Amino acid sequence: MTDVSPLDLRRGARACAVATTCPYCGVGCGVLAEPDGQGGLKIRGDKAHPANAGKLCSKGSALGETVALDDRLLAPQVMGREASWNEALDLVAAKFAASIREHGPDSVAMYVSGQLLTEDYYVANKLMKGYVGTANIDTNSRLCMASSVAGHRRAFGTDTVPGLYADWEEADLVVLVGSNLAWCHPVLYQRLAAAKKARPTLKVVTIDPRRTATSDLADTHLAIAPGGDGALFNGLLARIVAQGAVDSAYVARHVSGLPEAVEAACASDLGMTGLSAEELDAFYRLWIDSEKVVTVYSQGINQSSSGSDKVNAIINCHLATGRIGKPGMGPFSVTGQPNAMGGREVGGLANMLACHLDIEEPAHRDAVQGFWVSPEMPDGPGLKAVDMFRAVEQGRIKALWIISTNPAVSMPEADRVRAAIEGCDFVVVSDITARTDTAELADVLLPATGWGEKDGTVTNSERMISRQRRVLPAPGAARPDWKIICDVAARMGWGEAFDFDGPAAIFREYAALSGVAGALGRDFDISALAEISDAEYEALAPFCWPLSARKSGGRFFADGHFYTKDNRARMLPITPRAPQSQLSEAYPFRFNTGRVRDHWHTMTRTAKSARLSQHMAEPYLELNPTDAADLGIKPAQLVTVESPAGSAILRAMVSERIGRGEVFAPMHWTGQTASAGRIDALVAANTDPVSGQPESKGSAVRIRRFSAAWYGFAIAREEITPTSRYWAKARAAKGWRVEMACDGEPEDWVEYARDLFDLPKAEAVTLLDPARGIARIAFIAEGQVLAALFAAPEPVAVSRAFLTDQIGAEADPALMSGRPGADRPDPGATVCACFDVGVNTILAAIREQGLTSVEQIGLALKAGTNCGSCRPELAALLASATPAQAAE
């Protein structure tokens, strides 16, 4: 019998559409995925899914382009060599058991991810807390949502999102705080934009130090000073009281702590906001006079050393006015990952138990241990992410298992974390690829199934549980994460407790445990599904929890029932604090981090799509024009950014949308995609004392121009890794594109290019001008372009879209010019990734067709008609495209 390759297995996958869920942000969009017969997938939005009604963003639309197997981990590896599952799992179990036996259960740890499905998360939590007996299991959700969890628990008694997405559409006012919704949650942005268009009286306010794409939807943008959010909402609370807008009856019956919260609010310094008295007054009047208010917040609030307090400052205002849990009212946390909520629900954080039970509460610990019939149960919280990797560094954690995440890139002080992992006695990494900064440090690599191959459930930001269903066969020896964890548990002697035959069995046990939690007065209860059959699980439709005999779906807290010991909500006295990293003469800039529109986390998935790399193809630093001029930095030059923790080399993006003294960089680039783009290496490991969440948006940095002897742009049919000081690479449709720069010039440009592309014998076409420092070298074989390098003393001005189209094509006469001939217009940098529409194409259409609206651009070019996340950029092009400008 001949072996069948993983790709051949995929090509044979049955062509039928499968309803599943997108693996990106917390919106939780429904997806219809269908094998295309070539190993990939056809993707479209699921119109029947209530979260998105058929809409998908650029990332979701490109999912079919990200399932290629070229870099997949297809078999276990032990110490760098391929191994059997038995050998790898035996070793993992033996090493963990030995560490527990010799050093105690707290000598081992697990670091997991919001990319896991709920069933994976559940068995990981059960193994560590119930059987190993340690709470040293934490998740990368600690980096994005822990402050929201802490704020909810302090105010409500449980980690409960009170409202629903529908509230945004019913509100009179939607306030977006620290949320670039247009780029980070595009489908929710489109829902909000559609609601505003249908009902123009709906007001939108954005609160963000940067003027982002989301701000273009807003009636008002408040350019708040970094760290000023707590003072802003304290000021709002003081104004609520001063204007008599407190819902006295609701507060008297259901809320404690108002006097103390108001006293602290009145003592706050509103100067921390950086806003004028007029701006503050207008915002406070609008908020108070709009009965139906939804305050949406995200990482700009959470990723702070006072993130929990900021969350409670927002919640205080809603509790004081009784604007919570009713249609169109409430605080609303939007999560960053597809299953951050599911992980929170199963106790994936080190300081929680499953089903919103409290690890600090003896009755809750006893209930979970009794349900699991487990031998152990920790009596307190484990190590949160930053502390966990400190313990690894110090040698207190001897065995570490990292699942579906990349902390060597994404953790603050990433260089230090990478060194800690490298120095750990025993490291296991479960992932879909060996090509991550973290996987390179592992002693054992375990091949996991990825999106499209996994089966289970996820929970989105509005508490909606949806099925993620398998569409493609698992490649090679890859296994589901739940299965890998259960196999290790069995080898450690706990096989009976982990003898699940599939995700449906895990879900049943989880639902039954939620019934125990419900009986203890907890909010998370889906016990109506405790006896769900395999067939019913397979067909499970999206639903918002809870789902029990007590309550089904809907909103929380309008009835005034909370989950504290006295069933009353808590308002907290908040004293606003500035970011922990102090600006100084040595480090004068406030460093903000975040995401770009078309990439996701550390790009193990999105970097596979050439289309998604066209919008932002390399790491960059956004800075104000005045700051750039003061530093002698021109647009598109490279800059070195340094903090006490680390450094990076980034492309300068000079922009009026960011304030003086502030800079911004996206988080996505890794050691595989750029030479010096790991921006979390610069981020100080300052954390919120309550939530343990790192302050990813408040470090202090300094900036200087990178002294490049030359800049370069390269195209190649095969992947290359330059030796230049700076490089950043991205996929193109038929190969690769690479930005480069170096502080020393080669002695021989042609030989340098031959070595770069590993083409010692290919025909070279050259254009060399030593006096001007220009070198252009292309390599041709049988008339086709194999590779080309364009170098100059300044950032290379060529048409990147034209050149990437030349890879593998017949050599164009215009190739060495770097631009298409006069008969073929240059589309320019990509604006609409969904339909691959460039800026020059859009400007030409505006000029030649007299287009005056985003809708007209959509009719003419399709741009902005799919996910809509480029619509703010289209609007900006319209605003700037005077006839004189468009003609340039």
PyMOL commands that set and color helices and strands:
alter all, ss='L'
color gray80, all
select helices_A, chain A and resi 6-11+58-61+63-65+85-103+105-107+118-132+140-143+146-156+166-170+181-184+186-198+213-217+229-242+248-254+258-266+270-273+277-289+299-302+307-321+340-345+354-356+362-372+385-393+407-410+414-423+439-441+481-494+496-498+503-519+527-529+534-538+606-608+611-613+625-631+679-681+749-757+800-806+815-817+839-849+854-861+871-880+883-887
alter helices_A, ss='H'
color red, helices_A
select strands_A, chain A and resi 18-21+30-35+41-45+77-78+81-82+108-112+137-139+173-177+203-207+220-222+255-256+293-297+330-333+399-403+426-431+444-447+456-459+464-468+543-544+569-570+589-594+620-623+638-642+647-654+662-666+699-705+710-716+726-732+735-742+763-769+774-781+784-792+830-832+837-838
alter strands_A, ss='S'
color yellow, strands_A
deselect
rebuild
show_as cartoon
